[in-house]
Amino acid sequence: MPEVLLLDYGAGNVRSAAKALERAGMTVRVSADPADVPHAAALVVPGQGHFRQVMEAFDQSGFHGPVTDAAKAGVPLLGICVGMQMLLSESEEAPGVPGLGLIAGTVKKFVPLPGRKVPQMGWNALELRGDSPVLRGLGHDAYAYFVHSYYVPTDVALTDGAVAEYGVPFWAAFSQGNLHATQFHPEKSGAVGLAILERFRRNVLEG
């Protein structure tokens, strides 16, 4: 089974992510050591919490440089939840705190409206766009489970992924080269979440 390095830097739900990846047929190595990154065949970057705290934990852990180098070198990477937002340049949640800058763009905050609370919590439909390897062959009735107040807007220059709607359209998942990410939690998204992780294994790691 292909091995993935699941980064444990103190700001992600590592245990549930590891179980989901294993169910999808991957061998998971959990690591808090940045020295493991250059030897990894693939990286999984979870993230939950405030953008500033997540980025500070990531920087202080020593992962920032090695992960950026690996991503730029073409190592497959899967970002989950705030791990997706980290791939961008910055977030409105923490002005002045840079993200990894692997994808140009700013993470935005949902505006509360009548009947639309923030954060979004619950199931939402995925509208497939382009040809993302991790979404390939999913049905058009796919739903995933979200818990988030911030989102990647559709004006970010991405072509392959899935868009969801919560007052505004946003990127629910995307693939760009070796970078793959989901705003939702695959481990909480039932059969659809498992299918996406299986496609990451089959189409990205084994393909």
N, C-alpha and C positions, 0 to 999 in steps of 0.2 A: 504494500500500500504506500502511496506517496506520502512523504513526511512534510508537515508544515511546522514552522516555528511560530508559536502563539506568544506574543509579547506581553509580559506581565510587568507593567511599570506603575501599578498602583491606581489606575483609573479606568479599569474595564472589568466587566463580569467574565473573568477568565474561566471559571469552573463550568458555567453553562455553555459558553462558546466551545470549550474543549469537548464536552460531551456531544454537542451537535456535530462538530467536525468529525469526531470518531464515528458517529452514526452514519455519516455520509461517506465513510470508507477511507478516511485518512488517518495516518499515524500522527499524533499531536505531541510535539515537544514544547512544553511551557518553559519559558526562559525569562529571567530578569537580568540577564547578562548581555550587554551590547556586543561583546566579543563573539557571540554565537551568530550574529547577523550575517557576516560575510561568508559563512559556510552554509547558510540556509538555502534550500531549494525553492522555498516559498515562504512568505510572511503573512501573518494575520494580525491586524492591528485593531483590537477592540477599543472602545472608548465610551465612557458615560460620565455625565457631570457637566460642570461649567467649563466653557472653552478655555478660559484662562487657567483654571486648575489643571485641566487635562494637558494643555501644552506645557505648563510649568513642570508637571510630573514627568512628561515625556522628555523634556530638556534635561531635567535634573538626573534622570535615570541614565543619561548618556546615549539614548537610542537615536536622537535626532540626526546626527551626522551619519552613522552607519546605515540607518534606514533610508535616508535620502540618497546616499550613494548607491545602495542596492537597487532602489527603485529606478534611478537614472540608468543603471547598468542593465535593466531589463528583467530583474527578478520579479516573478509574479507576486502581487500584493493584494490582499483583500482587507478593506477597511469596513468596520461595522459601526453604525450609529455615529457618535462623535468621531470615531475613526475614519468615517467618510468625510466629515467636515474638515478634519485636520489636513486633508490632502490639498485644500484650497489655500488661497493667499492669506485670507483673514476672515474674521467673523464679527458681525455687529454685536455679538454677545460680549466681546472683549476688545474694544477699539485699541489699536496700537500693539496688540499681541499678534505676531505673525504666525500663520500656519506653516505647513511644510512647503507650500508654494509649488507643488508639483502640477497643479492645475490652476490657471489664472481665474480668479473670481472671488466674490465676497459672499459669505453665508449670511442670510437675512433672517429677520424675526417675523413670525406670523403676527398680524394685527388682529386683536380680538374684535369680533363682531357679534351682533345678536345671533344666537344659535350656533356660534362657533367659538368654543372655548380654546384657550391656549394654556397648556400644551394640547396638541392633538394626541388623544389616547384612544387607540382602538384600531379596528380593521379598516383598510382602505384599498380600493381597486388599483391595479397596476396596468397602465397603458403602455404596451411595448413600443419602443422606437428603435429603428435601425437593427443592428445585429450584435447584441451583446452575447459573448460565449456563455455567460453564467445564466442567461435568461432564455437561451435558444430552445425553441420547442415548447415553452410554457403556454398554457391555454390563455385565451383572452379574457377568461373569467377569474384570473388569479388575484387573490387578495393577500395582503401582508399586514403584520401587526406593528403599529407605530406608537412611539412615545417620544415626542419632541416638540420643542417650541421654535426651533430654528431650522432653516431649510436651504438647500442649494437651488437657487432660482434657475428657471429654464433659459435665461439669457446667458448663462455660462456655456461656453462653446463646447458642448458635448453632442454627440450624434447617436451613440449606441447606449441603450439602457431602458429605463421605464420611468414614466411620468405618473404622478398621482396629483390629485386635486384636493386642496383644503382652503377654499376661498380663492387661492391662487394656485396655478400649476407649479410643480416643483419636481426636481429629479429625485425619484425614490430609489433609484439604483443606476449605476452606469459602469461602462467599461471604456477605458481609453488606453490602448496599447496593453501594457502589462499591469495597469492599474484597474482594479475592480472594487466596487463599493456598494453597500446598501445602507440607506438611512434607517430602514426598519431592522428589527432583530430577527434574523433567520431562525434562531433557536426558539423564538416565540411564535413563529408563523406557520406552524403545523406542517402539512405535507408540502406546501409551496416553499417554505423555508428550507426544508430538507432537500427538495428538488434543486434549489438554487445552489446549495453547497455541493450536491452531487455533480452538478454541471461544472462547478469550479474545479472539482477533482478531475472529471472526465475530459472536459473541453480545454481546460487551461493547463493542469498539471500533467495529465497523461497524453493530451493531444499534441 
